[in-house]
Amino acid sequence: LTRHDRVTFRALRGNHDPYKSLMLGLWLEATYANEPRVTIAPCDNPYQFHQHGRCSFMWHHGDGSKPQQMPGIFACDPSWGGAQWRYVQTGHVHSQHRWDFPGCTVESFRTVFTGDYWSHWKGYRSGRTLDAITYHAEHGEISRISQGPR
């Protein structure tokens, strides 16, 4: 809130934390109940949508659908609308992938967290990166910055 006029928080329920993310959303909702510049989006839908000018976004943890299914799921939502640029963003696989499908781009991101015992035991060794992507309301993605060990 020191840098932005408005903030929207979205908790995406996933396979590792379906109840923790729900509780985090409820806690933040109570904490910022008297702050009109903060919006806590409901997390009851595992597919979340947002329209920003001519850009449309869908977010999903990535554990319920395959990347190839995401454009069809997205197309069934009213937010698909007249958007010129459509983006689906997921996590779950903890690695970077980008697919260009008819009508939208689907992208998965690395995690920012260190591995836990289970991940280490299973042999997962994905990198950690935090990505900041800027979208212009009329022109789509205009910049991308990645930070972290690769």
ABEGO torsion letter per residue (X at the ends): XAABABBBBBBBBBAAAAAAAAAAAAAAAAAAAABAABBBBBAABABBBBBBEABBBBBBAGAABBAAAAAAAAAABAAAEABABBBBBBBGAGBBBBBBBBGBBBBBBBBABBBBAAAAAAGBABBBBBBBBBBBAAAEBABBBBBEBX
